[in-house]
Amino acid sequence: MRPMHLLMLLAGDANMASARVRGYWIADALKKMGRVVEVRQADRLSQYPVLLPAIARADAVLFRKKYGRYDLVAARICRLTGKRVLFDIDDAPSRTCSDATMGRAGQMMRLSHGVLAGSAALAGLARRYQDAVHLLPSGLYPDAYPRKSHAAGDRICLGWIGNGAHYADDLIDLLAEPLARVARRRPLSFRLVGACGVRRLHDTFGAIERLEADLVDRIDWSDPKAVSAAVAPFDIGLYPLLPGPFNDYKCAFKALEYMACALPVIASDVGANAEIVRDEETGLLCRTADDWAAAIERLAAGPDLRRSFGAAGRRIVEDRYAIPRLAARIETILRCDAIRIQSRGPGRSRTASGPLQDAERRDARHPQAPRSRAGGPDAPIEAPDDFLESGFP
């Protein structure tokens, strides 16, 4: 049988985390499996006309976090020419809950034959507008991350990695007070990778007495080895997130990177963190400043606990979140009956919950996104572990 030809349309290059992880890495893994994959970046109007020959060659087209006006036109062209259409999303469509942006995202979900959602909360959102929703967590290459050996030491390094320009509020509001508390009682280092030159990050953490603050503004994000080298000094990975209509849909990729390094994770009990980080098994989940201070104290004082949590996290990443495994799932999804081209057109939208804009306004008023372990309409959505073990949600 002829290999399926997949066209991936991405927003951003390999320096953009979501494009790198769910686009370029997946494409490379599919190619190593002998599949035909074409990757195109389309961020400007002038780039869209030249996509037409690529669409003509493809059997399936995956729109990776793309739902602008011209993406909707391209998706309609794909459907008119008999292509399978997938939409992949790993963040809330709009950081500000913009009605226009949310509306376009809803249209794209309805135009697609299926949606790949990076978290249970995003799967719940997508199911309002599309029947064929597949829960596909983000993944990584575990071998690119060296395992931490947790020896006893006087000074423990707490670490965070990401885009500090986007997460300055989360970092300052949730970490400054607990770090100051713990630093008064024990030698402590805090390494923040990705400060992006944000002055208030440098000022806030640099001013904490007795805290050894090491803020790295930039690294080569497209190089997995550069990322692993940046986190190598970490003894504990931190993942603070403020609850809200954007963070509640995050996919906890930072936690996966820490776990791949065999690091214990201390994370906010927000969004997919509770799906990825297993409390008291791979890390500790926090809701208050007291929780953060106690978790830091406990892990800083316990090399054996750090080693145990880290080893458990590494095993989970290897077993469930390796890129080749997720790439194979995407191929299966493309071929499964749930999204085959049917005469009835796109998957039936979930209109009972109201228009997309109204739904998003409700989310803004009630920011804690429903989790797969809770009851209600989102309960049947399987968590990532169940998805990878037993099939599609």
C-alpha positions in Angstrom: 0.0 0.0 0.0 1.3 3.5 -0.9 2.5 5.4 2.1 0.2 8.3 3.1 1.6 11.7 2.2 1.1 14.1 5.1 1.4 17.8 4.8 2.0 19.7 8.1 1.3 23.4 8.2 3.0 25.0 11.1 2.9 28.4 12.8 6.5 29.3 13.7 9.9 27.7 13.1 11.8 25.2 15.3 12.6 27.9 17.9 8.9 28.0 18.8 8.3 25.3 21.4 4.9 24.0 20.2 6.0 23.9 16.5 9.2 22.1 17.4 7.6 19.5 19.7 4.3 18.8 18.0 5.5 19.6 14.4 9.2 19.2 13.5 9.9 16.4 16.0 6.8 14.4 15.0 7.6 14.9 11.3 11.1 13.7 11.7 9.9 10.6 13.6 7.4 9.8 10.8 10.1 10.1 8.2 12.3 7.7 10.1 9.3 5.3 10.0 9.4 5.6 6.2 6.4 7.9 5.9 6.2 10.8 3.5 5.9 14.1 5.4 6.1 17.6 4.0 6.5 20.5 6.5 5.6 24.0 5.5 5.5 27.2 7.6 2.8 29.7 6.7 2.8 32.9 8.7 2.3 35.5 6.0 -0.3 36.0 3.2 2.4 35.6 0.5 3.2 32.1 1.8 -0.3 30.7 1.2 -0.6 30.6 -2.6 2.5 28.5 -2.9 0.9 25.9 -0.6 -1.5 24.8 -3.3 0.9 22.4 -5.0 1.8 20.9 -1.6 -1.9 20.5 -0.8 -2.4 18.8 -4.2 0.4 16.2 -3.4 -0.9 15.4 0.1 -3.4 12.8 1.2 -3.8 14.5 4.6 -3.2 18.0 5.9 -2.5 18.8 9.5 -3.0 22.4 10.6 -0.8 22.8 13.7 -2.2 25.5 15.9 -3.3 27.5 12.8 -6.8 29.1 12.6 -6.3 32.4 10.9 -8.6 33.7 8.1 -6.3 32.2 5.4 -6.0 28.9 7.3 -9.8 28.6 7.1 -9.7 29.2 3.3 -6.9 26.6 3.0 -8.9 24.1 5.0 -11.9 24.5 2.8 -9.7 24.0 -0.3 -8.4 20.8 1.3 -11.9 19.5 1.9 -13.0 20.4 -1.6 -10.1 18.5 -3.1 -10.8 15.4 -0.9 -8.0 15.6 1.6 -8.2 14.5 5.2 -7.9 17.5 7.5 -6.6 17.4 11.1 -6.4 20.3 13.5 -3.8 20.1 16.3 -4.0 22.3 19.4 -1.9 22.4 22.6 -2.9 25.8 24.1 -6.1 27.8 24.6 -6.8 29.4 21.2 -6.5 32.9 22.7 -4.5 34.2 25.6 -7.1 37.0 26.0 -10.3 35.0 25.1 -10.7 37.2 22.0 -14.1 36.5 20.5 -12.7 36.7 16.9 -9.8 34.4 17.6 -12.0 31.9 19.5 -14.6 32.0 16.7 -12.0 31.1 14.1 -10.6 28.3 16.2 -14.2 26.9 16.4 -14.6 27.1 12.7 -11.4 25.2 12.1 -12.5 22.4 14.5 -15.7 22.1 12.6 -14.0 22.1 9.2 -11.6 19.3 10.3 -12.2 15.6 10.1 -10.6 15.3 13.6 -8.9 17.3 16.3 -5.7 16.3 18.2 -5.8 17.8 21.6 -2.8 18.1 23.9 -4.7 17.8 27.2 -7.9 16.5 28.6 -9.2 20.1 29.1 -8.5 20.9 25.5 -10.2 17.7 24.4 -13.2 18.8 26.4 -13.2 22.2 24.7 -12.8 20.6 21.2 -15.7 18.1 21.8 -18.1 21.1 21.9 -17.5 21.5 18.2 -16.2 18.2 16.8 -17.1 14.6 17.4 -13.7 13.1 16.4 -11.4 14.3 19.2 -8.2 12.5 20.0 -6.3 13.1 23.1 -2.6 13.3 22.1 -0.2 14.6 24.7 3.0 16.4 23.8 6.2 14.3 23.8 9.9 14.4 23.6 13.1 12.4 22.9 14.0 11.0 26.3 17.6 10.1 25.2 18.3 13.7 24.6 18.0 14.4 28.3 20.7 13.1 30.6 19.5 11.5 33.9 20.3 13.4 37.1 22.2 11.5 39.8 20.9 12.8 43.1 23.8 13.1 45.6 23.5 14.7 49.0 24.8 18.3 49.0 24.5 21.5 51.0 23.3 23.7 48.2 20.3 22.5 46.1 19.5 24.0 42.7 15.9 24.7 41.9 15.2 25.3 38.2 12.7 26.6 35.7 12.9 26.6 31.9 10.6 28.4 29.4 9.6 31.8 28.1 10.0 34.2 31.0 8.4 37.0 29.1 5.1 35.0 29.1 5.4 33.6 32.6 6.8 36.5 34.6 3.6 36.8 36.6 3.5 33.1 37.4 7.1 33.0 38.4 7.1 36.1 40.6 3.6 35.7 42.2 4.1 32.0 43.1 7.8 31.6 43.7 9.2 34.8 45.2 7.8 34.4 48.7 8.5 30.6 49.1 12.0 31.0 47.8 12.7 33.8 50.2 11.4 31.7 53.1 13.4 28.7 52.3 16.6 30.7 51.4 16.6 32.1 55.0 16.9 28.6 56.4 19.2 26.7 54.0 21.7 27.3 51.1 19.6 27.5 47.9 20.2 28.3 44.2 17.5 29.2 41.6 18.4 28.8 37.9 15.9 30.4 35.6 16.5 29.5 31.9 14.7 31.8 29.5 14.5 35.0 31.4 14.3 36.8 28.0 15.9 40.0 29.4 12.8 40.7 31.5 14.0 43.2 34.0 11.6 42.5 36.8 12.6 38.8 36.8 16.2 39.8 37.3 15.3 42.4 39.9 12.9 40.2 41.9 14.9 37.0 42.2 18.2 38.9 42.4 17.0 40.8 45.4 16.1 37.7 47.5 18.6 37.5 50.4 20.8 34.5 50.6 19.3 33.1 47.3 21.9 32.4 44.6 20.0 33.5 41.5 21.2 32.5 38.0 19.1 33.9 35.3 19.9 32.8 31.7 18.2 35.0 29.1 18.4 32.8 26.0 19.6 29.5 24.6 19.3 27.7 21.3 15.8 26.3 21.8 15.9 24.3 18.5 18.8 22.1 19.9 17.7 19.4 22.3 21.2 19.1 23.6 21.3 22.8 24.5 18.1 22.4 26.4 19.4 19.4 28.3 22.7 21.3 29.1 20.7 24.2 30.4 18.8 22.1 32.9 21.8 19.9 33.9 22.5 21.9 37.1 18.9 21.4 38.3 18.2 19.2 41.3 14.4 20.0 41.3 12.2 21.2 38.5 9.7 24.0 39.3 6.4 24.5 37.3 4.4 27.4 38.8 1.2 28.3 37.0 -1.5 30.8 38.0 -5.0 29.4 37.5 -6.9 31.1 34.6 -8.6 30.5 31.3 -5.2 30.2 29.5 -3.1 28.3 31.9 -5.9 25.8 32.6 -5.4 24.5 29.0 -1.6 24.2 29.2 -0.2 20.7 28.4 2.6 20.4 31.1 5.5 20.0 28.6 7.8 21.6 31.1 7.0 18.8 33.6 7.9 16.2 30.9 11.3 17.8 30.4 12.0 17.7 34.1 10.9 14.1 34.3 13.0 13.1 31.3 16.0 14.4 33.3 15.0 12.2 36.2 14.2 15.3 38.2 11.4 15.5 40.8 8.8 18.1 39.9 7.1 20.7 42.1 4.2 22.1 40.2 1.0 24.1 40.6 -2.1 22.0 40.7 -3.4 23.6 37.5 -4.3 22.4 34.1 -2.6 19.2 32.8 0.0 19.3 35.6 -2.2 17.0 37.6 -2.4 14.6 34.7 1.4 14.5 34.1 2.8 15.0 37.6 1.8 12.2 39.9 1.6 13.6 43.4 3.8 11.8 45.8 5.1 9.5 43.0 7.0 11.8 40.5 6.6 15.1 42.3 4.5 17.3 44.5 1.5 19.5 43.6 1.0 22.8 45.2 -1.9 25.3 45.7 -0.6 27.8 48.3 2.7 29.5 49.2 2.9 27.3 52.2 2.6 24.2 49.9 5.5 25.5 47.8 7.7 26.3 50.8 7.0 22.9 52.4 7.6 21.0 49.1 10.9 22.8 48.4 12.1 22.1 52.0 11.1 18.5 51.8 12.8 17.7 48.5 15.8 19.8 49.3 16.4 17.8 52.4 15.8 14.4 50.8 18.2 13.1 48.2 16.6 9.7 48.4 13.2 11.1 47.7 14.5 13.2 44.8 16.1 10.1 43.4 12.9 8.0 43.8 10.6 10.7 42.3 13.1 11.3 39.4 13.4 7.6 38.5 9.6 7.2 38.5 9.2 10.2 36.2 11.8 9.1 33.8 10.2 5.7 33.5 6.8 7.3 32.7 8.3 9.5 30.0 10.1 6.6 28.4 7.0 4.4 28.4 4.3 6.9 27.4 5.6 10.2 26.0 8.4 9.3 23.6 8.1 11.0 20.2 8.2 7.8 18.1 5.3 6.3 20.1 3.2 9.5 19.6 4.1 9.7 15.9 2.9 6.1 15.4 -0.4 7.1 17.1 -0.8 10.0 14.7 -0.4 7.7 11.7 -3.1 5.4 13.2 -5.4 8.3 13.8 -5.0 9.4 10.2 -6.1 6.0 9.0 -8.7 5.2 11.5 -12.4 5.1 10.7 -13.1 8.0 13.0 -11.8 10.6 10.6 -12.2 9.0 7.2 -13.7 11.2 4.5 -17.4 10.7 4.5 -20.1 12.1 2.4 -21.8 13.7 5.4 -18.9 16.2 5.6 -17.1 17.4 8.8 -17.7 15.9 12.1 -20.9 16.9 13.8 -20.4 20.0 16.0 -21.5 20.1 19.6 -24.0 22.9 19.4 -25.9 22.0 22.5 -23.4 23.9 24.7 -23.9 27.1 22.7 -21.7 29.1 20.4 -18.0 29.1 20.9 -17.8 32.7 22.1 -20.4 32.0 24.8 -18.6 28.9 26.0 -15.4 30.8 26.2 -17.0 33.6 28.2 -18.2 30.9 30.7 -14.6 29.7 30.9 -13.4 33.2 31.6 -15.9 33.5 34.5 -15.1 30.0 35.8 -11.4 29.7 35.0 -10.6 26.3 36.4 -10.9 24.0 33.4 -12.7 20.6 34.0 -10.3 17.7 34.5 -10.8 14.2 33.1 -11.0 12.8 36.7 -14.0 15.0 37.5 -17.6 14.3 36.7 -19.8 16.1 34.2 -19.6 16.2 30.4 -15.8 15.9 30.3 -15.6 12.8 32.5 -15.5 10.3 29.6 -12.3 11.9 28.2 -9.5 9.5 28.9 -6.3 10.8 30.5 -3.1 10.6 28.5 -2.0 7.4 30.2 -5.2 5.7 29.3 -5.0 6.9 25.8 -1.6 5.6 25.2 -2.4 2.2 26.8 -5.8 1.4 25.4 -6.5 3.4 22.3 -8.4 6.5 21.3 -10.8 8.5 23.5 
